[in-house]
Amino acid sequence: MSIIIKSGSGSELMTVDPISLAARITIYDAQGNPIQVQNKNVLSSTQKAQMSMGSDGTNGRFLRTDRFGQLSINNPNLAWYDSAEGVAVNTVIWTQSLTTQTMTQANESILFNASAITTLATGSMLVSTKQFFKKPRVPLVVRFTKVLLNHVNNSVIELGFGSSASAVTATPIINGAFMRKDTDGSVYLVVSSNGTETLSLPQTSPNTTSYYTIEIMLMDDKATLVVFDSVNAPIIDVTLSLPVATQALWSVSHLPIYARTYNNTAPASPTTLRISTTSVFELDFADTKPYPHKMAALGKHLWNNPFTAFNQLANYTNNTAPILRTPSNTVAGETTLGGQISWANGANSFGASDTLDLILFGYQNVTPYQMCITDISIGTINLGAANGANEYTIQYFIAINGSAISLATASYSRQTLGFQNLSATSAIGSRFLDRISENYQTPIVVEAGRFFVIGARILSGSVSAGQIIRTMANLKGYFE
C-alpha cells in the first residue's frame, strides 16, 4: 500500500509509491516554478530549466550551448589528417626532427625513438607542416589514436598543439596546449602563452602497455584534455582555464600540432612513443569551403605526390628545356602528370595519320588514392622550324584507368578534349589555336595504381624538317 503524508485536514504533501517505494516530488526553481514542465505548458517569465544531458557511450555529459543558449551543432570539420599509411612518415604533412633517436613507420603507426636510445639530450619529434588558426568561438580539437606511452623516468613525452625549437629543447614551450608526461612520470595538461606555462594538477597516469586515445580541445579561454582507454572510458578528463593574468590563450594566431619524446637525463631504459592516426577538427562551425579546397588543404592536391615532400608531379625542371621526345602508341613521351613536353618524330614532325594515337603524358596514379581531376587545360606552340605548307591540326584526348601504359594492349576509357590548329607556314613561336580548357562538374576519377594518359592524334600537317611541337598540360584536382 502507498503511504500518504498530509497537512492539516487533507492537503496532500507527499505520496510514497507502493511499487517503486519512491516518494513523488516536484522540483522547483528558486522562483517557485516547477522545473519539469509538460510539453506545450505555458511557461512563467521567470522559468528556469533543468540541465539536459547526453551520453558519449560510457559517461553522461551536459549538452553544450553558447553564451546565448544556442545548442552547439557538433558538426566536426576535418582540418587535417594523417593515417600513418605506408612504410615512411609522410613528410608532406609532417616535419621530422631527430637528434640521435630514430623514427619508423609500419602497420599504420609511427614509433618514436625506434632506436631505443637512452643517452641524455636525444629526442625525436614530429611537427605538422600546417599551422592551425584558432578561430573565435570555434573549438579546435586534435586527436591522437592508438597511443602507447612507454615512458621511463628522466624522459619527457608531449602531444598536442604547439612545437619546440628542436626535439630536445626543454620546457617551456612558448605557445601551446598539450599533454605532458614529465620526467617523474607525472601527467599534466599544459597551456602555454608567450613562454608562460600553466599546468593542471597531476592526472591519472596511463600505463606503459595499453593503447589510448588522446584528445585536446581548445576553447577561447580554456583547454580540455581527455584520455580514453581501450574500452572508451576516460581515465583523464581535465579542463584548464586561462589564468587571470594571461591576456590570451596563445600569443600567436596559428599553431601546428606536435608529438615528441626526449631524454632530459639518461633514463634507465628507453622511452618510446607510438601513435597511429592523427586528426584535427573544427567544431560548431558550418564550413562552406568546397571539398576540393579541403583536400588541397590536407596536402592532397594534384601538384605534388601526397606521400613525398613537395615532389611535383608535372614535368617542369628549372632552367631546363624539356627533352625532345618521340611518343608512340605504346610508350609515353613523359611519365608525369602533365607539365611540358617537346615532341617530334626524329628530325621531322609526325606525318598526318587519323589512325595513330600518341601518348604524350602517361602517369600511373599513386596507391591507395583515387585521383579526382576537376580541370584540364592544354596549350601548344610551334618551335624548331616554321610550319609546312599545310595547316597542322592536332586532336587531343584523355584515356583513364588503363592497367598498363600501352594504349594498344591495355583497356582504357577514352574521351576527346578538342582540336588545336596551326596555320600553314606559321613561324617559330606561333600558337596553336584554340587553347583547350575543360572543367568537369563531375570529376574524372582514376583509380589507385591505374594509368592516366593525355594523348594526341595528328589529323593534318606536312612534314617540316626540324619542327618541334611544345605542349603544356595543366591539371587541377585532388587525391582522395
LINCORNOR-V509632 format. One record per residue. N is the residue number from 1. RES is the residue in one small letter. SS is DSSP state (hx for helix, st for strand, lp for the rest). NEAR is the number of other C-alpha atoms within 10 Angstrom. D_FIRST is the distance of its C-alpha to the first C-alpha in Angstrom with 1 decimal. Layout:
# LINCORNOR-V509632
N/RES/SS/NEAR/D_FIRST
N/RES/SS/NEAR/D_FIRST
This chain:
# LINCORNOR-V509632
1/m/lp/8/0.0
2/s/lp/12/3.8
3/i/st/12/6.7
4/i/st/12/9.7
5/i/st/12/13.2
6/k/st/12/15.8
7/s/st/9/19.5
8/g/lp/6/21.6
9/s/lp/6/21.0
10/g/lp/8/18.5
11/s/st/9/19.2
12/e/st/11/16.1
13/l/st/11/16.9
14/m/st/15/14.1
15/t/st/16/10.7
16/v/st/16/9.0
17/d/lp/14/8.1
18/p/lp/11/5.4
19/i/lp/8/8.7
20/s/lp/7/11.4
21/l/lp/12/9.8
22/a/lp/11/12.4
23/a/st/14/13.0
24/r/st/11/14.5
25/i/lp/10/18.0
26/t/lp/11/21.3
27/i/lp/12/24.5
28/y/st/15/27.5
29/d/lp/14/31.2
30/a/lp/10/33.5
31/q/lp/10/34.4
32/g/lp/12/30.9
33/n/lp/18/30.6
34/p/st/18/27.5
35/i/lp/17/28.7
36/q/lp/13/26.6
37/v/lp/15/28.2
38/q/lp/9/27.7
39/n/lp/6/30.9
40/k/lp/6/33.6
41/n/lp/7/32.0
42/v/lp/8/34.7
43/l/lp/13/35.1
44/s/lp/11/36.2
45/s/lp/7/39.6
46/t/lp/10/38.2
47/q/lp/15/35.5
48/k/lp/17/35.1
49/a/lp/12/33.6
50/q/lp/12/31.5
51/m/lp/9/33.7
52/s/lp/10/33.6
53/m/st/12/34.1
54/g/st/11/35.5
55/s/st/10/36.2
56/d/lp/10/39.6
57/g/lp/9/38.5
58/t/lp/10/37.3
59/n/lp/11/36.4
60/g/st/11/34.7
61/r/st/12/37.3
62/f/st/10/37.4
63/l/lp/12/39.3
64/r/lp/15/42.7
65/t/st/11/44.4
66/d/lp/10/47.7
67/r/lp/7/48.2
68/f/lp/6/47.9
69/g/lp/8/44.5
70/q/lp/9/46.0
71/l/st/12/44.2
72/s/lp/13/46.5
73/i/lp/12/47.8
74/n/lp/12/47.8
75/n/lp/13/51.0
76/p/lp/17/52.9
77/n/st/16/56.7
78/l/st/16/58.6
79/a/st/18/61.4
80/w/st/21/62.7
81/y/st/17/62.2
82/d/st/18/63.8
83/s/lp/14/62.8
84/a/lp/19/65.0
85/e/lp/18/66.8
86/g/lp/15/70.0
87/v/lp/13/72.0
88/a/lp/14/72.9
89/v/lp/23/71.2
90/n/lp/19/71.5
91/t/lp/17/73.9
92/v/lp/20/73.7
93/i/lp/24/70.3
94/w/st/19/70.5
95/t/st/17/73.2
96/q/st/20/73.6
97/s/st/20/74.6
98/l/st/20/75.6
99/t/st/15/77.1
100/t/lp/14/78.1
101/q/lp/23/74.7
102/t/lp/19/74.4
103/m/st/23/71.8
104/t/st/15/71.2
105/q/st/20/69.1
106/a/st/14/67.9
107/n/lp/10/64.9
108/e/lp/15/63.5
109/s/st/22/63.4
110/i/st/24/65.7
111/l/st/20/66.5
112/f/st/27/67.7
113/n/lp/27/70.1
114/a/lp/18/70.8
115/s/lp/14/73.8
116/a/lp/14/71.7
117/i/lp/20/73.8
118/t/lp/23/73.0
119/t/lp/18/75.9
120/l/lp/15/75.2
121/a/lp/18/75.7
122/t/lp/23/74.9
123/g/st/31/72.3
124/s/st/27/71.2
125/m/st/28/69.7
126/l/st/26/68.9
127/v/st/25/68.9
128/s/st/23/68.1
129/t/lp/17/71.1
130/k/lp/19/69.0
131/q/lp/15/67.9
132/f/st/20/64.7
133/f/st/14/64.4
134/k/lp/19/61.3
135/k/lp/14/60.8
136/p/lp/8/59.1
137/r/lp/14/55.3
138/v/lp/16/55.5
139/p/lp/19/53.8
140/l/st/24/56.1
141/v/st/23/54.8
142/v/st/24/56.7
143/r/st/19/55.1
144/f/st/22/56.6
145/t/st/20/55.2
146/k/st/20/55.5
147/v/st/22/56.8
148/l/st/20/57.8
149/l/st/23/58.6
150/n/st/16/60.8
151/h/lp/25/61.4
152/v/lp/23/63.6
153/n/lp/20/64.1
154/n/lp/20/67.2
155/s/st/28/66.6
156/v/st/27/64.7
157/i/st/27/62.7
158/e/st/24/61.9
159/l/st/26/60.4
160/g/st/27/59.8
161/f/st/29/61.7
162/g/st/25/65.0
163/s/lp/25/68.1
164/s/lp/21/70.4
165/a/lp/10/74.2
166/s/lp/17/74.5
167/a/lp/25/72.4
168/v/lp/22/73.2
169/t/lp/14/73.2
170/a/lp/14/70.8
171/t/lp/11/68.3
172/p/lp/16/67.8
173/i/lp/21/67.2
174/i/lp/19/68.6
175/n/lp/24/65.9
176/g/st/31/62.8
177/a/st/31/59.1
178/f/st/30/58.6
179/m/st/26/57.0
180/r/st/21/59.2
181/k/st/24/59.0
182/d/lp/19/61.4
183/t/lp/19/64.0
184/d/lp/12/61.5
185/g/lp/18/58.9
186/s/lp/16/56.7
187/v/st/23/55.2
188/y/st/23/55.3
189/l/st/28/54.8
190/v/st/24/58.1
191/v/st/30/59.0
192/s/st/24/62.7
193/s/st/22/64.6
194/n/lp/17/68.4
195/g/lp/15/68.6
196/t/st/16/65.7
197/e/st/16/62.9
198/t/st/19/59.3
199/l/st/17/57.2
200/s/lp/16/53.5
201/l/lp/13/52.1
202/p/lp/14/52.6
203/q/st/15/50.2
204/t/lp/13/48.9
205/s/lp/15/52.0
206/p/lp/22/52.1
207/n/lp/12/53.5
208/t/lp/14/56.9
209/t/lp/10/55.8
210/s/lp/13/53.1
211/y/lp/19/53.5
212/y/st/24/51.9
213/t/st/22/51.7
214/i/st/24/52.8
215/e/st/23/52.3
216/i/st/25/53.7
217/m/st/23/52.8
218/l/st/25/54.8
219/m/lp/18/53.7
220/d/lp/17/56.0
221/d/lp/15/55.2
222/k/st/17/53.4
223/a/st/24/53.2
224/t/st/22/50.4
225/l/st/24/50.8
226/v/st/19/48.3
227/v/st/24/49.1
228/f/st/19/47.1
229/d/lp/17/47.2
230/s/lp/11/47.7
231/v/lp/10/44.1
232/n/lp/14/44.1
233/a/lp/16/42.1
234/p/st/16/43.7
235/i/st/15/45.2
236/i/st/20/46.8
237/d/st/15/45.5
238/v/st/17/47.5
239/t/st/16/48.8
240/l/st/19/51.9
241/s/st/15/52.7
242/l/lp/20/56.2
243/p/lp/14/57.6
244/v/lp/7/58.4
245/a/lp/6/62.1
246/t/lp/15/62.3
247/q/lp/12/63.3
248/a/lp/17/62.2
249/l/lp/24/60.4
250/w/lp/24/63.9
251/s/lp/15/67.4
252/v/lp/14/68.2
253/s/lp/12/66.8
254/h/st/16/67.0
255/l/st/21/66.2
256/p/lp/17/66.3
257/i/st/24/63.9
258/y/st/23/65.0
259/a/st/26/64.2
260/r/st/27/66.3
261/t/st/27/66.6
262/y/st/32/69.4
263/n/st/27/70.5
264/n/lp/21/70.8
265/t/lp/16/72.4
266/a/lp/18/72.8
267/p/lp/18/69.5
268/a/lp/12/69.5
269/s/lp/15/68.8
270/p/lp/19/68.7
271/t/lp/26/65.9
272/t/st/27/65.2
273/l/st/22/63.1
274/r/st/22/62.1
275/i/st/24/60.7
276/s/lp/21/60.2
277/t/lp/18/59.6
278/t/st/21/59.8
279/s/st/17/58.8
280/v/st/23/58.6
281/f/st/21/56.4
282/e/st/25/56.3
283/l/lp/20/52.8
284/d/lp/18/51.7
285/f/lp/17/55.2
286/a/lp/12/56.3
287/d/lp/14/59.5
288/t/lp/7/62.0
289/k/lp/8/64.7
290/p/lp/8/66.1
291/y/hx/11/65.2
292/p/hx/19/68.8
293/h/hx/13/68.9
294/k/hx/19/65.8
295/m/hx/19/67.4
296/a/hx/15/70.6
297/a/hx/14/68.7
298/l/lp/20/67.3
299/g/lp/23/71.0
300/k/lp/23/71.0
301/h/st/23/73.7
302/l/lp/22/76.8
303/w/lp/21/79.3
304/n/st/19/78.4
305/n/lp/19/77.2
306/p/lp/24/73.5
307/f/lp/19/74.0
308/t/lp/14/77.2
309/a/lp/15/77.6
310/f/lp/14/79.5
311/n/lp/12/81.4
312/q/st/17/82.6
313/l/lp/17/82.6
314/a/lp/23/85.4
315/n/st/17/89.1
316/y/lp/16/90.5
317/t/lp/11/92.4
318/n/lp/5/93.7
319/n/lp/6/97.4
320/t/lp/7/97.9
321/a/lp/11/98.9
322/p/lp/16/97.1
323/i/lp/12/99.0
324/l/st/16/100.8
325/r/st/18/98.9
326/t/lp/19/99.9
327/p/lp/23/96.6
328/s/lp/18/96.5
329/n/lp/18/94.3
330/t/lp/17/93.0
331/v/lp/18/93.1
332/a/lp/23/91.6
333/g/lp/22/93.9
334/e/st/26/91.2
335/t/lp/20/88.0
336/t/lp/21/86.1
337/l/lp/24/83.6
338/g/lp/27/86.2
339/g/st/21/88.3
340/q/st/25/92.1
341/i/st/26/94.5
342/s/st/23/98.3
343/w/st/23/99.4
344/a/lp/20/102.6
345/n/st/18/104.4
346/g/lp/14/106.7
347/a/lp/13/109.4
348/n/st/17/108.6
349/s/lp/23/105.7
350/f/lp/22/104.0
351/g/lp/16/105.8
352/a/lp/17/103.9
353/s/lp/12/101.9
354/d/lp/12/99.2
355/t/lp/9/98.1
356/l/lp/13/97.5
357/d/lp/20/94.2
358/l/st/24/94.5
359/i/st/28/91.6
360/l/st/28/92.0
361/f/st/27/88.7
362/g/st/26/86.6
363/y/st/22/83.5
364/q/st/22/80.9
365/n/lp/20/77.4
366/v/lp/18/75.6
367/t/lp/13/72.8
368/p/lp/13/69.8
369/y/lp/16/69.9
370/q/lp/18/70.4
371/m/st/25/73.2
372/c/st/21/72.5
373/i/st/22/75.7
374/t/st/18/75.3
375/d/st/16/78.9
376/i/st/19/82.4
377/s/st/16/85.7
378/i/st/22/89.2
379/g/st/18/92.5
380/t/st/25/95.9
381/i/st/19/99.4
382/n/st/22/102.8
383/l/st/18/104.5
384/g/lp/17/107.6
385/a/lp/19/109.9
386/a/lp/19/110.2
387/n/lp/27/108.7
388/g/lp/20/111.1
389/a/lp/14/112.5
390/n/lp/15/109.4
391/e/lp/17/106.0
392/y/st/24/103.5
393/t/st/19/100.1
394/i/st/22/97.1
395/q/st/18/94.0
396/y/st/21/90.9
397/f/st/19/87.8
398/i/st/19/84.8
399/a/st/20/83.5
400/i/st/22/80.1
401/n/st/22/78.2
402/g/st/22/81.2
403/s/lp/16/80.9
404/a/lp/19/84.3
405/i/lp/25/86.7
406/s/lp/20/89.2
407/l/lp/21/89.0
408/a/lp/12/91.1
409/t/lp/12/88.8
410/a/lp/13/85.3
411/s/lp/15/83.1
412/y/lp/21/82.3
413/s/st/10/80.8
414/r/st/16/83.4
415/q/st/12/83.6
416/t/st/13/86.6
417/l/st/19/86.7
418/g/st/16/89.9
419/f/st/19/93.7
420/q/st/21/95.9
421/n/st/20/99.6
422/l/st/24/102.6
423/s/lp/18/105.7
424/a/lp/15/109.0
425/t/lp/16/111.1
426/s/lp/19/108.3
427/a/lp/16/109.1
428/i/lp/15/107.3
429/g/lp/15/104.1
430/s/lp/16/103.5
431/r/st/19/99.9
432/f/lp/22/98.7
433/l/st/15/97.1
434/d/lp/14/94.3
435/r/lp/14/91.7
436/i/st/16/88.7
437/s/st/15/85.3
438/e/st/13/82.1
439/n/st/13/78.6
440/y/st/12/75.9
441/q/st/9/72.8
442/t/st/9/71.5
443/p/st/14/72.7
444/i/st/16/75.0
445/v/st/18/73.1
446/v/st/22/74.9
447/e/lp/21/72.8
448/a/lp/17/72.8
449/g/lp/19/76.1
450/r/lp/20/77.8
451/f/st/23/81.0
452/f/st/31/81.7
453/v/st/29/85.3
454/i/st/26/87.2
455/g/st/26/90.3
456/a/st/24/93.4
457/r/st/20/95.8
458/i/st/22/99.3
459/l/st/18/100.2
460/s/st/19/103.6
461/g/lp/23/105.9
462/s/lp/17/109.3
463/v/lp/19/109.8
464/s/lp/19/110.9
465/a/lp/17/112.1
466/g/lp/16/109.9
467/q/lp/23/107.3
468/i/st/27/103.8
469/i/st/21/100.5
470/r/st/21/97.9
471/t/st/18/94.4
472/m/st/18/91.4
473/a/st/21/87.9
474/n/st/17/84.9
475/l/st/20/81.3
476/k/st/15/78.0
477/g/st/23/74.5
478/y/st/27/72.1
479/f/st/25/70.8
480/e/lp/16/67.3
